[in-house]
Amino acid sequence: MSWLGEIAQSEGGRLRFDRFMELALLDPVHGYYARKIQGIGRSGDFSTSTTLDTSLGRAVSHWLVAEARAMNIEPVTVIEPGIGTGALAKVILSQTRPWQRLKYYGIDLRQDSSLLENAVSRHRRFRLVSSIEEALTEANGRAIVISNEFVDAFPCRRLVRLESGWADIYLVFDNEQWRQELLPTEISFRSSALEAPLPTGQTIEAHESYRIWLGKLSTGLIRGSLLTIDYGGRPEEIYQRKPAGTVRGFFKQERVEGLDIFRRVGQQDLTADVNFIDLQLWGNSFGLTTVEYLTQREFVIRWYRDALRKSGIATAFTLDEHGAGTAFKVLHQRKR
């Protein structure tokens, strides 16, 4: 019996999809993030705008200076959850002048610095911590939090619209075989996708686990800002011509969909589009006010206009009007 099958048996024979995704990504022994992931970036399982190009990082750096001034946060404390290789931190720290007072906290659940670039891990202004609570305590509740492709890594629930209401997708382990099962469910939180005029049979995702994390952030944040950069949009954008939802995997740069997301458990990344309307709804409920919501292209051009004069392929990817430039969104929220 597989390790996942053993866990399923111990938990009643079935796993709700978000539990399956949690184990596939975060199991301390077999999970994707627990393994030594080689080459996150150009040759690994996924690439991000910050691992390919510095334009987004430079734009965030300029925004950071202006936001710290607007929020009267001095010294500036930056918190980056899900720091990965530290590509974004590297750019921001390189833009910081010696006389500027700045502290940079990167969050990694395992506090494993082996994947961090040396320019980040050895920087005198940088420190690696294990949780948002620890980082906010160090910052005395005053910080600017920068979340880059962080939300989409959270385990999500997958729900299907039936004529009778919504049902959760479960994985059932039966006779050494896996099968999917739909079970009617009670929803204890608000999601704009559940309220959208979607057809019967539509599958959606809800990042309930991120909502819990956001509550922890809000509890510890006395004054500060949250900048969220991720792939997604409004429900009508996310689910247009996608009746099966948006969950997919990435294995050695290959996109994996459908039933293949259940193969190679723990060896491939899993992700889903981010519902930015939910992020705003949940933020409002926790005292975070939405300042602005725009595309990655709009954000980069506003804060680092020199990107338009760069001719590299990587910059073109970041700004692509028909690709990453508009598929990725930026949400700016504040708490005063």
N, C-alpha and C positions, 0 to 999 in steps of 0.2 A: 504494500500500500504506500502511496506517495505521502510526503510530509503534509501536503495540503489535504489529502483525503483523511489522514489521521486527525487533523484539526477539525475538519468538518464533522467527522464522526463524534468527536468529543463535544461538539457544540450542537448536537441534535440532528446531524445528518445533512444540514443545509446551511449555506452561507448567503446572506444578503450581498448584493453586488459590491457595495462599498466595503464590506468586511473582506470579501475576496480581494479587492483592489488594495486594501490596507496590507493584507498579508503578502501579496505579490510584490509590493513596493517596499514595505517597512519591516517585514519579519526580520528579527535580529540575526538570524542565521541564513535563511534562504532568500530574503527579500532583495529586490534589485538594488536598492540603495545601500544595503549592508555589504554587498560584494565590492571587490576592488574593480570599479568601473574604469576601464582603460580608455583614454582618449576622448573625454567628453569634449566635443567641439567638431572640428572639420572631419575627423576620421572616426568619431565615436558613434554612439547610437542617436545622437541628436545634435543640432547646431542651433545657436541662438544669435540674435542680432548683436549681442555684446561679444560673443566669441569670434565673430566674423569681422567686425568693424568697430571703430572707436567713435563713430558719429553719435550714436545713441548715448554713450557714456559721457561724451563732451556736452551734449545737450542737457543731460541730467545734472552734470556739474554746474553749469550756468544757472539752471533752475534752482538748484540747491542753495546757492549763494543768495539769490533773490528771495527765496522762501524763508531762509533763516532770518533775513533782515525783516521781512514782512511779519513774521511770527515772533520777532524779538527773542530768538533763541541764541544765547551766547553763554558759554562756548557751544559751538555746533556739535551735536551728537547725532551721528548717522547710524541707523540700524538696518542691516540688510538680511532678512530671513532667506533661507535656502541659498546660501552664497555660492555653492558650487565651486568652480575653479577660481572665483574671485575676479573674473574678467572686468566686471563693472566697477568693483572696488579699486582695481588697479588704475583705471582711467581717472576716477574721482580723486584718489589719493595723489596721483601724478599732477593733477591740476591744482592741488592745494599748495598755497604759498607758505614758506616757513613761518611767517608771522601770524598766519591764521590759526586760531585755536579750534582744533577739530579732533573728535574722537570717533572711531569707526568700529562698530561691533558687527561681526558677521555671525549668523546663527547656523549651526550645524548640529543636528540631533546627537551625533556621536562625538562632536568636537574633534573630528578627524581633519587635521590640517594637511594630510598627504596629497590631496588633490589641489590645494591652493598653490597659486604661483608664488614663487619666492618673494617677488616684489611686494606681495600683499602680506604673506604670513610673517615676514621679517620686518615689516614696516612698524616704526615706533608708535604710530598712532592707531594701529590695528590690534584688535583682540577678538578671539574666537570664543563664543559662548554657546550654551546648549538650548536656550529657550528664550522666548520673547519676554517672559517674566523677569529672567535674570538680566537681560539687556536693559529693560526699562528701569529696573531697580538701580543699576549702575548709572543710568542717565537721570536719576531723580525725577522720572516721569516726564521729562521734557526732551523730545527727540523728533527727528525726521526719519520716518521709516520708508525705505525704498524696496518695493517688492517687484522683482523682475522675473517673469515666468515662474512664479511661485504658486499662485492659486491653482493653476491647471494640474499641478502634481498632487493635489489633495484627493484622497479617495472620494468618489461621488456616488450618490444613489442613482440608479437607473429606474425610471418609472415609465409605465406604459399607460396611455389613455384608453380605457375601455368604455363601453356604453354605460356601464354601471358606476364608473369613477376611475380612480387611479390605482394601479397595482405595482408593487415592487418586483423587480427581477431578482430571483434567487438562483443559486447554483445548488443542485441536489446531488449528493454522492450516493449512488444506489448500485449495488452489485458491481463494485469496482468501476462504475461508469459515471460520467457527469452528464447531467441534463439540466436545462433551464426550466424554471417554474415561475408562474405569476401568482402572487398572493395579494389580495386586497389590502390596502394599508391606510393607516391614519397619518396625516401630515401635521406635525406639531409646529411647523415654521412656515413663513410666507415665502413663496417663490413666484416671480412674475411668469415663469413658464407654465405653472399650474393654472394661472389665470388667463393665459393667452388663448385665442380661438384656434386651437390646434385640432386636427382631425382625429377621429377614432383610430387607434393603432399607432399613433405617434409615440416614439420613445424620446424621453428627455433626460437630462442629467441635472442633479441638484447637489452643489458642493456644501452639504450640511456640515461636514467636518471643518471646512474653512470658516463657516459661520461661527462655530464654537471657538476657533482660534482668534477670530476677529473680536469676539467678546472679551477674550483674555487681553488682547492688545488694548482695547478701549478701557478696560478696568485699570490697567497700569499707566496709561497715557493721560497725564494731567493737561499738558499743552503740547501740541505738535501737529505734524502732518503725515499723511500717508499717500505715497505715489505708487500706483499699481499699474504695471505694464504687463499685458498678457494677450493671448490669442482668444478672440471671442467677439461679443457684441450683444445686441438685443435678441430676444427669443425669435422674432420673425426673421432675423438675419441668420442666426445660428442653425435653425432647423429647416430653412428653405431647401426643398428637395433632399432632405435627409430624414426620411421616416424612421430609420433605425438609430437615430441619434448621432453623437459625434465621438464616442469613445473609440480610440485607436491606440495601437502600439507602435513602437519604433525599435527595430532590431538591426543594428549595423547599417543605419541610414535607410533601411527599408521600412516603408509604412505598412502596418499590419492592421487589418480590419476584420469585421465579422467574427466568426467562431475562432479565427486564428489568434485573437487576443487572449484566448484561454490556453494556448500552447506556450511552451517555454516559460512557464510561470517562474518569476524571479530573475529571468535572464533578459527581459525586454522592458523598456519603459512603457508606461500606460498613462494616457492623458485624455482630457476632454475639454471642449471649448468652455470658456468662462462666460457666464451670464452677467454682464456688467450692470444690468438693471437690478439684479439681486444684490450685487455688491453695494449699490447705492441705497437700496431699501434696508439692508441689514446695517449698513453704516449709520444711516439716520436713526435707526432704533437704538444704536449704541452711542449716540451723541456725536457722530462724525458727519459734518456737513459737506456736501458735494460742492466743490469750487468749480471744477471744469471736467469735461469728458470730451476727448478728441482722439484722432487717429495718431499712430506713431509718426507718420509722415508729418502731420501738422505740428506735433510737439517738437520734433527734431528741427524743422525749418524755423520755428519760432525761437528756439533757444540756441541753435547752432546753425545759423544760415550759411556758414561756409561749407556745409555739407553739400549744398547745391553745386558747388564748384569742384567737388571731388569727382574724379572720373573712374574710380575703381569699381569692380563688379560687386564687391561686398557692400559698398555704400549704396549702389543702385538697388541691391536687395533690400536694404533697410528702408529705402524711400519709395520702393516700387508701388505705384498707384494701383496696380492690379494684383498685388501680392502682399508681402509683409507690411508695406507702408500703410495699408488700410485694413488688413486683416488683424493686425495688432492694435490694441486700443490703450489709451492712457487715462487713468482716473486719478484726479487730485482731490483729496479730502482733508479736512482740518478739524481739529478739536481745540477749542479755546477754553 
